[in-house]
Amino acid sequence: MPVAIITGASKGLGRALAEALAGRGWDLVLDARGAEALGDAAEAVSAYGTRVTALPGDVTDAAHRAALVSAAWRLGGVDLLVHNASALGAEPLVRLEELTLEGLRRALEVNLVAGLGLVQEALPLLRASRAGTVIAVSSDAAAEAYETWGGYGASKAALDHLMAVLSVEEPGLRVWAVDPGDMATDLYAAAVPDDHDPRPTPATVVPGFLRLLDERPVSGRYGAPALVDGIR
């Protein structure tokens, strides 16, 4: 069975992706900082009958990243790495004049540095896979200038560029930066707590991610909602 590592998998998009992949027979290594929520997610995903290893921890910790890859190796390797864990830098979001440098560093460490660290750790196994794939969950804020989204957007823009360079350096892999679009998640609620407009659930964009895995287009940046619209 193929094996995927998914960070930030206790809820939201990460959990929705985990359930979808488990439904297709994937074995999974799941990560999140909250042990209880991660345990609940792992139990739900395990109901599909696949092997699931849940490792609570912080992706900025090198030892934790190594443990994730080791767990995947024990399941058979790494066919897919999904870097979904994210940090906003400030909750709620603030203008750049108020953004603490500590907050910006946290966003960069989680969204960018940890993403590269996990790729580096998993790269030998990804190369060994017949369909090695890296998905970095991006954001519209990486491409557009939205007030208060500067720190988070900068970290995601840097992640996009990192993935673009990785795709050039590793032509044998598929490397996709994927913007899932607006979703009803705890992350968005923490970012803009006063915004109560209805938003789609993460499960509605998962078919876009699955389409990428099915069709394996060239490496690049994709929008999950647009991929879903192409399915309909």
BAZADREN-830261 format. One line per 8 residues: number of its first residue (from 0); their letters; for each residue x, y negated, z negated of C-alpha. Coordinates in steps of 0.25 Angstrom, whole numbers, m for minus. Layout:
# residues N
NUM = A = X,Y,Z; ...;
//
This chain:
# residues 232
0 = MPVAIITG = 0,0,0; 5,m14,2; 9,m22,m10; 7,m37,m13; 12,m46,m24; 2,m58,m27; 5,m69,m36; m6,m77,m43;
8 = ASKGLGRA = m15,m64,m42; m23,m65,m55; m34,m74,m49; m38,m82,m37; m32,m80,m23; m21,m70,m29; m32,m61,m35; m41,m62,m23;
16 = LAEALAGR = m29,m58,m14; m25,m46,m23; m39,m41,m23; m40,m42,m8; m26,m35,m6; m30,m24,m16; m42,m21,m8; m33,m19,4;
24 = GWDLVLDA = m25,m9,m4; m13,m18,m8; m5,m15,m20; m3,m28,m28; 6,m35,m38; m1,m47,m44; 5,m58,m52; m1,m70,m60;
32 = RGAEALGD = 2,m77,m73; m10,m73,m81; m9,m59,m85; m24,m57,m89; m29,m63,m76; m19,m55,m68; m23,m42,m75; m38,m44,m71;
40 = AAEAVSAY = m34,m47,m57; m25,m34,m56; m36,m26,m62; m46,m31,m52; m37,m29,m40; m33,m15,m45; m47,m11,m43; m44,m10,m28;
48 = GTRVTALP = m35,2,m31; m22,m4,m27; m10,m5,m36; m9,m18,m44; 2,m24,m52; m1,m36,m60; 11,m44,m66; 8,m57,m73;
56 = GDVTDAAH = 19,m67,m73; 24,m80,m67; 29,m80,m53; 39,m90,m56; 46,m80,m65; 56,m72,m56; 55,m60,m65; 40,m59,m63;
64 = RAALVSAA = 42,m61,m48; 52,m49,m48; 41,m41,m56; 31,m44,m45; 39,m39,m34; 44,m27,m42; 30,m23,m45; 27,m24,m30;
72 = WRLGGVDL = 39,m15,m27; 34,m4,m36; 21,m5,m28; 28,m3,m15; 34,m17,m11; 29,m30,m7; 20,m32,6; 14,m45,2;
80 = LVHNASAL = 18,m56,m8; 7,m67,m11; 12,m79,m18; m1,m84,m24; 3,m89,m38; 3,m104,m38; 5,m116,m48; m2,m130,m46;
88 = GAEPLVRL = 9,m138,m54; m2,m145,m61; m16,m141,m66; m24,m149,m62; m16,m154,m50; m10,m168,m52; m5,m179,m42; 10,m178,m40;
96 = EELTLEGL = 13,m190,m49; 8,m182,m60; 13,m168,m56; 24,m164,m66; 37,m158,m60; 35,m146,m69; 22,m143,m63; 28,m145,m49;
104 = RRALEVNL = 39,m136,m52; 29,m125,m57; 21,m126,m44; 34,m124,m36; 39,m113,m45; 26,m105,m44; 21,m108,m30; 35,m109,m23;
112 = VAGLGLVQ = 47,m104,m30; 40,m92,m36; 34,m89,m22; 48,m88,m16; 53,m80,m28; 43,m70,m26; 46,m69,m11; 60,m67,m14;
120 = EALPLLRA = 58,m56,m24; 48,m49,m15; 55,m51,m1; 63,m38,0; 49,m30,m2; 42,m40,7; 53,m37,18; 51,m22,16;
128 = SRAGTVIA = 36,m23,18; 31,m20,32; 22,m32,30; 29,m41,20; 20,m54,17; 21,m66,9; 9,m75,6; 11,m88,m1;
136 = VSSDAAAE = m2,m94,m5; m1,m109,m1; m11,m120,m2; m17,m132,7; m9,m141,m3; 4,m136,3; 0,m142,16; m9,m154,12;
144 = AYETWGGY = m7,m166,3; m17,m165,m8; m17,m174,m20; m13,m167,m33; m8,m155,m25; 6,m160,m23; 14,m151,m32; 6,m138,m28;
152 = GASKAALD = 5,m141,m14; 20,m144,m13; 23,m130,m19; 14,m123,m9; 20,m131,3; 34,m127,m2; 29,m112,m3; 23,m113,11;
160 = HLMAVLSV = 36,m118,17; 44,m107,9; 34,m96,15; 37,m102,29; 52,m101,27; 50,m87,22; 42,m83,34; 54,m87,43;
168 = EEPGLRVW = 64,m80,34; 56,m67,33; 50,m65,46; 47,m51,43; 37,m55,32; 24,m63,33; 24,m75,25; 11,m83,24;
176 = AVDPGDMA = 8,m96,16; m7,m95,14; m16,m107,10; m29,m101,4; m36,m114,4; m45,m119,m7; m50,m108,m17; m57,m108,m30;
184 = TDLYAAAV = m45,m104,m39; m40,m107,m53; m28,m114,m46; m37,m123,m39; m46,m126,m51; m33,m129,m59; m28,m138,m48; m41,m146,m47;
192 = PDDHDPRP = m50,m143,m58; m60,m154,m55; m63,m148,m41; m75,m140,m42; m78,m138,m27; m81,m124,m23; m69,m116,m16; m68,m102,m10;
200 = TPATVVPG = m63,m91,m19; m49,m85,m16; m56,m72,m11; m61,m80,1; m47,m83,7; m41,m69,4; m46,m64,18; m36,m74,24;
208 = FLRLLDER = m24,m68,16; m29,m54,21; m30,m59,35; m15,m63,34; m11,m50,29; m19,m43,40; m15,m51,52; m1,m55,47;
216 = PVSGRYGA = 1,m68,55; 14,m75,56; 20,m81,43; 15,m94,40; 4,m103,32; m10,m99,33; m23,m103,27; m32,m92,21;
224 = PALVDGIR = m45,m99,23; m42,m100,38; m38,m86,39; m51,m82,32; m59,m91,42; m52,m83,54; m57,m70,48; m72,m74,48;
//
